[in-house]
Amino acid sequence: MSRSDELLTVPQVLDELGGVSRRTFYRWRELGRAPVCVQLPNLELRVWRSDLIAWLDSRREAA
């Protein structure tokens, strides 16, 4: 992560993913298929933008 990297909230991540539901996102977490998350002391989750981009890149399929 770089200094220009940004921590995204779960609603921001869902928006970036085109409106994936919160329930789907948490299901992906249960299955180990979600992007890497950071859990804050108040138990809220955040995702570094760079981790979200890397996760999306890892999901690319060859045409």
Secondary structure, 3 states (H helix, E strand, C coil): CCCCCCEEEHHHHHHHCCCCCHHHHHHHHHHCCCCCCEECCCCCEEEEHHHHHHHHHHCCCCC
